[in-house]
């Protein structure tokens, strides 16, 4: 069964959307969007603090607390989580899982510590990947702004070995373009690890999901633009997936 996840990137109390993680524009209130997508049948929601790296902290704890009053599906919080204390604060605010990228690159031991302390099931390793001239992918941090020199597929294996329970994989090249997922990136990462992989970046139509399913089998896909701009409803996406033989959670019209 392929999960559908709504991705909400938040900056200064607004959901924002850009292209290639740049050129950001305001979309709306994160809690209103979370409620709407929950009511429409989304399976999970990811809140990403888009500017956490600038302030060295996550600013969404109050947003998560408010969301949990109305939204009763798994919620993941990402951005600026750099310590066990940060992770604990996120979980106490109501998040079911945390997504870690920059801190994992700078201190890989944090993933192992967090997995031991809180359980692998709530530790999501977030990867921002960009295609290189060598035909592999490099991991980036700080919301796609900083190179790491780390090759993505080897990094995913290491993150799995450290104890991450899930991979949140964003294609910087496809993010915000609505041109479809980076199929080869998703395939390479999905084949490199045995833990669930969430494909993010590029979905603009339901057939982009079925095209992805033709080449690999991610555990979930993350949607942003296609929902934020009302191009397709969650019902339409799930209906199209089901029509192509993909197992989806119950349809909510």
C-alpha positions in Angstrom: 0.0 0.0 0.0 1.4 3.4 -1.0 0.8 6.2 1.4 0.0 9.7 0.4 1.7 12.4 2.4 1.0 16.1 2.4 4.2 18.1 2.7 3.9 21.6 4.3 7.0 23.7 4.2 6.6 26.5 6.7 8.3 29.9 6.9 7.3 32.7 9.3 3.9 31.0 10.1 3.0 30.5 6.5 3.1 27.5 4.2 5.4 28.4 1.3 6.2 26.8 -2.0 9.1 27.3 -4.4 10.9 25.7 -7.3 14.1 23.8 -6.5 13.6 24.9 -2.9 14.0 28.6 -4.0 11.8 31.5 -5.1 9.4 30.9 -2.2 5.8 32.2 -2.3 3.1 32.1 0.5 0.4 29.5 0.2 -1.6 29.7 3.4 -2.0 28.9 7.1 -0.4 25.6 8.0 -3.1 24.5 10.4 -5.9 25.3 8.0 -4.2 23.3 5.2 -3.4 20.4 7.6 -7.1 20.2 8.6 -8.3 20.4 5.0 -5.9 17.7 3.8 -6.8 15.5 6.8 -10.5 15.9 6.1 -9.9 15.1 2.4 -8.2 11.8 3.3 -4.4 12.3 3.3 -2.6 9.5 5.0 0.1 11.5 6.8 1.4 15.1 7.1 5.0 16.4 7.1 5.7 19.8 8.5 9.1 21.2 7.5 10.5 24.4 9.0 12.0 25.9 5.9 14.3 28.4 7.7 15.2 26.4 10.8 18.9 26.2 9.7 19.1 30.0 9.7 18.1 30.2 13.3 19.6 26.9 14.5 16.2 25.8 15.9 12.8 24.5 14.9 10.0 27.1 15.2 7.0 24.8 14.6 6.3 23.3 18.0 3.2 25.5 18.5 2.0 24.7 15.0 2.3 21.0 15.7 0.5 21.4 19.1 -2.4 23.2 17.3 -2.5 20.6 14.4 -2.8 17.7 16.9 -6.1 19.1 18.1 -7.8 18.5 14.8 -5.6 16.1 12.8 -5.5 12.4 13.8 -3.1 10.9 11.4 0.7 10.5 11.7 2.6 13.9 11.7 6.3 14.3 11.0 8.2 17.4 12.0 11.5 18.4 10.4 13.9 21.2 10.3 16.4 22.4 12.8 16.3 19.3 15.1 19.9 18.9 16.3 19.8 17.0 19.6 18.0 14.4 21.6 16.4 17.3 23.5 15.1 18.8 20.2 13.6 15.5 19.2 12.0 15.0 22.6 10.4 18.4 22.4 9.0 17.7 19.0 7.5 14.4 20.1 6.1 16.1 23.3 4.5 18.7 21.0 2.6 15.9 19.3 4.8 14.8 16.4 4.8 11.1 15.8 8.1 11.2 13.9 10.9 13.6 13.3 12.8 14.2 10.0 16.6 14.9 10.4 18.9 16.1 7.6 21.5 18.7 8.4 22.2 17.4 11.9 22.6 13.8 10.6 25.2 14.9 8.1 27.2 16.9 10.7 26.8 14.3 13.4 25.7 10.9 12.1 25.9 9.5 15.6 22.7 11.5 16.4 20.7 9.1 14.3 22.0 6.1 16.2 21.5 7.8 19.6 17.9 8.9 18.6 17.0 5.5 17.3 18.2 3.8 20.6 16.5 6.4 22.7 13.1 6.9 20.9 12.9 3.9 18.6 13.7 3.7 14.9 10.0 4.0 14.0 10.0 7.7 14.7 13.4 8.6 13.2 13.1 9.7 9.6 16.3 10.5 7.7 15.7 13.4 5.3 17.8 13.6 2.2 17.9 16.5 -0.3 19.5 15.1 -3.5 20.8 16.8 -6.6 21.9 15.1 -9.8 25.6 15.5 -10.6 27.5 15.4 -13.9 28.8 12.0 -12.9 25.3 10.6 -13.1 25.0 10.1 -9.4 23.4 12.3 -6.7 24.9 14.5 -4.0 23.2 15.1 -0.7 22.6 18.8 0.3 21.8 20.4 3.6 20.3 23.7 4.9 17.2 23.4 2.8 19.1 22.6 -0.4 21.6 25.4 0.0 24.8 23.7 0.9 26.7 20.8 -0.8 28.0 18.0 1.4 30.1 16.0 -1.1 28.2 12.9 0.1 26.9 10.4 -2.5 23.2 9.7 -1.9 22.8 6.0 -2.3 25.8 5.2 0.0 24.5 7.7 2.5 21.0 6.1 2.6 22.7 2.7 3.4 24.6 4.3 6.2 21.5 6.0 7.6 19.7 2.7 7.6 22.6 1.0 9.4 22.6 3.8 12.0 19.0 3.0 12.8 16.8 5.4 10.8 13.4 3.9 10.3 12.5 5.7 7.1 14.0 7.8 4.3 12.4 11.1 3.2 13.9 11.6 -0.2 13.6 15.0 -2.0 14.8 15.6 -5.5 16.0 19.2 -5.6 16.0 19.1 -9.4 12.3 18.2 -9.5 11.0 19.9 -6.4 8.3 22.4 -7.3 8.5 21.8 -11.0 5.4 19.5 -11.3 7.2 17.6 -14.0 7.2 14.3 -12.2 9.5 12.5 -9.8 13.1 11.7 -10.5 12.4 8.1 -11.3 16.0 6.9 -11.4 16.8 8.6 -8.0 13.8 7.0 -6.3 14.7 3.6 -7.9 18.3 3.8 -6.8 17.5 4.7 -3.2 14.6 2.2 -2.9 16.9 -0.6 -4.1 19.7 0.5 -1.8 17.8 0.1 1.5 15.1 -2.1 3.0 13.4 0.5 5.1 10.5 2.6 3.8 11.3 5.4 1.3 9.1 8.5 0.8 9.6 10.0 -2.7 9.2 13.8 -2.7 9.7 16.5 -5.4 8.0 16.9 -8.7 4.5 15.4 -8.5 2.1 17.5 -10.6 -0.5 14.8 -11.7 -1.7 11.4 -10.6 0.0 9.7 -13.5 3.4 10.9 -12.1 2.7 8.5 -9.2 1.8 5.6 -11.4 4.9 6.3 -13.6 7.0 6.0 -10.4 5.2 2.8 -9.4 6.2 1.4 -12.8 9.9 1.6 -12.0 10.1 1.2 -8.3 7.9 0.7 -5.2 8.4 3.5 -2.6 6.4 3.2 0.6 4.9 6.7 0.1 4.9 9.8 -2.0 4.9 13.3 -0.7 2.6 15.9 -2.4 2.8 19.7 -2.2 2.1 21.8 -5.3 -0.5 19.5 -6.6 -2.5 20.0 -3.4 -1.6 23.6 -2.6 -2.7 24.9 -6.0 -5.8 22.7 -6.2 -4.7 21.0 -9.3 -6.0 17.6 -8.1 -7.8 16.6 -4.9 -6.6 13.8 -2.7 -9.6 11.8 -3.7 -8.8 12.2 -7.4 -5.2 11.1 -6.8 -6.2 8.1 -4.8 -8.9 7.2 -7.4 -6.4 7.3 -10.2 -3.9 5.2 -8.3 -6.5 2.6 -7.5 -7.6 2.5 -11.1 -4.1 1.6 -12.0 -4.0 -1.3 -9.5 -2.1 0.5 -6.7 -3.3 -0.3 -3.2 -4.4 2.9 -1.4 -6.0 3.6 1.9 -9.7 4.2 1.9 -11.0 6.8 -0.5 -12.7 9.9 1.0 -14.8 11.8 -1.5 
